[in-house]
Amino acid sequence: MAPRISLALFLSLNLLFSLTLLLKALVLKIPCRSVYALMFSM
């Protein structure tokens, strides 16, 4: 059980890290105003 749990945790952390990198890239490419507009429209 332990190896499966650690593998799932590693995969989820890897996914979270890639998502944060993607978000950072989007924030760097897109101006802040449009990002805030997207956040407030949701």
Secondary structure by P-SEA (a helix, b strand, c coil): caaaaaaaaaaaaaaaaaaaaaaaaaaaaccaaaaaaaaaac
